[in-house]
Amino acid sequence: MNNRTAFFIGLILHLFFIWTRIKVFPFKDFGCINKDCTSIVIVDIPISIIYLAFSDPILILFSGILGSLLWGLYFFLIYKLFYKLFKH
């Protein structure tokens, strides 16, 4: 595994997490399964403070973009840490 793979694993896992917490169909009811999207906000801390006050569709959009980049960065940094700790 390389740096890019670690980043994309984090990004894809976050997108999958969001997909399991939103309702898409019918499109007129697009939003979070929960009343206030707290699960999405919690997993994206500290960056979720930026989009906390927005409505559900905007929150989901920002979480899909910024939160996924954040999770990609987390996985990249964790990979780099483990690579330095357990280098052969």
C-alpha positions as CSV (number, residue, x, y, z in Angstrom):
1,M,0.0,0.0,0.0
2,N,1.2,3.5,-0.7
3,N,0.3,7.0,0.4
4,R,-2.3,7.5,-2.3
5,T,-4.1,4.3,-1.5
6,A,-4.3,5.1,2.2
7,F,-5.8,8.5,1.3
8,F,-8.4,7.0,-1.0
9,I,-9.4,4.3,1.5
10,G,-10.2,7.0,4.1
11,L,-12.1,9.0,1.5
12,I,-14.2,6.0,0.4
13,L,-14.9,4.9,3.9
14,H,-16.2,8.4,4.8
15,L,-18.4,8.5,1.7
16,F,-19.8,5.1,2.6
17,F,-20.5,6.3,6.1
18,I,-22.4,9.3,4.8
19,W,-24.3,7.1,2.4
20,T,-25.5,4.9,5.3
21,R,-26.8,7.9,7.2
22,I,-28.8,9.8,4.6
23,K,-32.0,9.1,2.7
24,V,-31.8,9.8,-1.0
25,F,-35.1,8.4,-2.4
26,P,-37.5,10.0,-2.9
27,F,-35.4,13.1,-3.7
28,K,-37.9,15.5,-2.1
29,D,-37.1,13.9,1.3
30,F,-33.4,14.2,0.8
31,G,-31.6,14.6,4.2
32,C,-30.3,12.8,7.2
33,I,-32.0,9.7,8.6
34,N,-31.8,11.3,12.1
35,K,-33.5,14.6,12.9
36,D,-30.4,16.7,13.2
37,C,-27.5,14.9,11.4
38,T,-25.5,14.6,14.6
39,S,-23.7,11.4,13.6
40,I,-22.3,13.1,10.5
41,V,-21.3,16.2,12.5
42,I,-19.5,14.2,15.2
43,V,-17.4,12.1,12.8
44,D,-16.2,15.3,11.0
45,I,-15.1,17.2,14.1
46,P,-13.2,19.6,14.0
47,I,-14.0,20.7,10.5
48,S,-17.8,20.2,11.0
49,I,-17.9,23.4,13.0
50,I,-17.7,25.2,9.7
51,Y,-21.0,23.8,8.3
52,L,-22.8,23.0,11.6
53,A,-25.5,25.8,11.1
54,F,-26.5,24.8,7.6
55,S,-29.6,22.8,6.5
56,D,-29.3,19.1,6.0
57,P,-28.6,19.0,2.3
58,I,-25.9,21.6,2.5
59,L,-24.4,19.8,5.6
60,I,-24.3,16.6,3.7
61,L,-22.7,18.2,0.7
62,F,-20.0,19.9,2.8
63,S,-19.4,16.7,4.8
64,G,-19.1,14.8,1.5
65,I,-16.4,17.1,0.3
66,L,-14.5,18.5,3.4
67,G,-15.2,15.5,5.7
68,S,-14.0,13.0,3.0
69,L,-10.8,15.0,2.5
70,L,-10.3,15.1,6.3
71,W,-10.8,11.3,6.6
72,G,-8.4,10.9,3.7
73,L,-5.8,13.0,5.5
74,Y,-6.3,11.0,8.7
75,F,-5.8,7.7,7.0
76,F,-2.7,9.1,5.1
77,L,-1.2,10.3,8.4
78,I,-2.0,7.0,10.2
79,Y,-0.4,5.1,7.3
80,K,2.7,7.3,7.5
81,L,2.9,6.8,11.3
82,F,2.7,3.0,11.1
83,Y,5.2,3.0,8.2
84,K,7.7,4.9,10.3
85,L,7.0,2.8,13.4
86,F,7.1,-0.6,11.8
87,K,9.6,-0.1,8.9
88,H,11.3,-3.4,7.8
